[in-house]
Amino acid sequence: NTYREMNMSDGILVEEGQNGKSNVELQPRNLIIQTLVDKNPVSNDEEQVIKIDLMDANSDDRINNATIRGQIMDPSKKVIKEFSENNDSVKVTLNISKNAKVGDFVVSVNASAPGYLSSGTETNFKVQK
């Protein structure tokens, strides 16, 4: 009896524990896209400033090596401005032309970063005469 107990080894358990740990870090994390626009209607010949920030969904940390791409469409779904920046924060200034269509403009944003799931969102703002 005593002889058998001495031959048992814990070595396998230790290795399993180490392998189990490394898998957790490989799962992609979620990012949050925050799009800030002036909620008051904008008039023709004015400008709308759109601020976009990315945050880590779990920690609110800044996200490194992020790419933010997007476009702004007028009420007829015509793309009037496109933007793309490699940053975790973007500020887009849109000059509304004198003869711009009135109604809901759509800001469509997509963001990606290494180690994160890509994400997309849309925000509206109104243009009035």
C-alpha positions as MATLAB code, in Angstrom:
seq = 'NTYREMNMSDGILVEEGQNGKSNVELQPRNLIIQTLVDKNPVSNDEEQVIKIDLMDANSDDRINNATIRGQIMDPSKKVIKEFSENNDSVKVTLNISKNAKVGDFVVSVNASAPGYLSSGTETNFKVQK';
ca = [
       0.000    0.000    0.000;
       2.589    2.544    1.077;
       4.703    1.850   -2.017;
       1.843    2.708   -4.410;
       1.060    6.070   -2.734;
       4.649    7.265   -3.126;
       4.551    6.773   -6.929;
       1.564    9.085   -7.488;
       2.460   12.416   -9.069;
       0.792   15.834   -9.065;
       2.703   16.891  -12.176;
      -0.242   16.500  -14.558;
      -2.539   18.705  -12.478;
      -0.005   21.535  -12.441;
       0.323   21.505  -16.248;
      -3.442   21.503  -16.770;
      -3.769   24.529  -14.518;
      -1.228   26.514  -16.560;
      -2.821   25.631  -19.904;
      -6.305   26.514  -18.701;
      -5.225   30.040  -17.841;
      -3.862   31.083  -21.256;
      -7.138   30.434  -23.123;
      -8.992   33.191  -21.268;
      -6.856   36.018  -22.685;
      -7.516   35.046  -26.316;
     -11.232   35.847  -26.258;
     -12.059   39.094  -28.080;
     -13.341   41.927  -25.921;
     -16.233   44.254  -26.639;
     -15.817   47.907  -27.485;
     -18.377   50.654  -27.041;
     -18.852   53.395  -29.631;
     -20.078   56.659  -28.133;
     -21.332   59.150  -30.736;
     -22.098   62.653  -29.511;
     -24.069   65.067  -31.704;
     -25.950   68.230  -30.900;
     -29.501   67.001  -30.320;
     -30.960   70.388  -31.275;
     -31.888   70.648  -34.952;
     -29.209   72.245  -37.112;
     -30.205   74.813  -39.732;
     -28.967   75.007  -43.303;
     -25.641   76.843  -43.608;
     -24.639   75.849  -40.056;
     -22.243   73.161  -38.915;
     -22.771   69.992  -36.923;
     -19.874   68.658  -34.847;
     -19.833   64.905  -34.315;
     -17.551   63.468  -31.635;
     -16.890   59.731  -31.564;
     -15.116   57.945  -28.706;
     -14.284   54.263  -28.256;
     -14.091   52.592  -24.875;
     -13.427   49.119  -23.563;
     -16.834   47.719  -22.546;
     -15.468   46.209  -19.333;
     -12.974   48.785  -18.088;
     -13.646   52.148  -19.822;
      -9.968   52.106  -20.855;
      -8.694   53.776  -24.005;
      -8.375   51.366  -26.914;
      -5.034   51.271  -28.728;
      -4.630   50.795  -32.498;
      -8.329   51.404  -33.091;
      -9.801   52.323  -36.461;
     -12.981   54.406  -36.723;
     -14.734   54.525  -40.087;
     -18.017   56.101  -40.928;
     -20.245   58.072  -43.202;
     -22.921   60.713  -42.941;
     -26.033   60.401  -45.091;
     -28.690   62.981  -45.824;
     -32.434   62.157  -45.567;
     -32.405   60.649  -49.084;
     -29.665   58.190  -47.944;
     -27.061   59.948  -50.113;
     -23.589   59.826  -48.558;
     -22.445   63.422  -48.052;
     -19.280   62.798  -46.028;
     -17.024   59.845  -45.244;
     -14.347   59.641  -42.571;
     -11.710   57.151  -41.459;
      -9.117   57.563  -38.736;
      -6.764   55.325  -36.818;
      -7.544   56.587  -33.354;
      -9.810   55.847  -30.393;
     -11.465   59.239  -30.757;
     -12.553   61.279  -33.781;
     -14.089   64.725  -34.215;
     -15.928   65.319  -37.493;
     -17.219   68.754  -38.469;
     -19.962   68.742  -41.073;
     -20.880   71.959  -42.833;
     -24.564   71.822  -43.753;
     -24.956   73.499  -47.141;
     -27.547   76.219  -47.792;
     -29.519   73.913  -50.061;
     -29.175   70.713  -47.980;
     -32.243   68.510  -47.658;
     -34.115   68.956  -44.398;
     -34.916   65.979  -42.183;
     -32.977   63.213  -40.436;
     -29.310   62.848  -41.271;
     -27.682   59.540  -40.257;
     -24.169   59.135  -38.851;
     -23.101   55.536  -39.393;
     -19.956   54.446  -37.494;
     -17.919   51.237  -37.533;
     -15.002   50.596  -35.216;
     -12.421   47.865  -34.885;
      -9.240   47.195  -32.915;
      -6.924   44.217  -32.381;
      -8.340   41.898  -29.705;
     -11.824   43.427  -29.950;
     -15.026   42.434  -31.719;
     -15.868   44.933  -34.459;
     -18.845   47.107  -33.683;
     -21.199   49.444  -35.513;
     -23.767   52.044  -34.567;
     -25.988   54.730  -36.089;
     -26.989   58.127  -34.707;
     -29.423   60.654  -36.179;
     -29.591   64.427  -36.139;
     -32.139   66.767  -37.654;
     -31.573   69.508  -40.196;
     -34.219   72.201  -40.531;
     -34.575   75.296  -42.740;
];
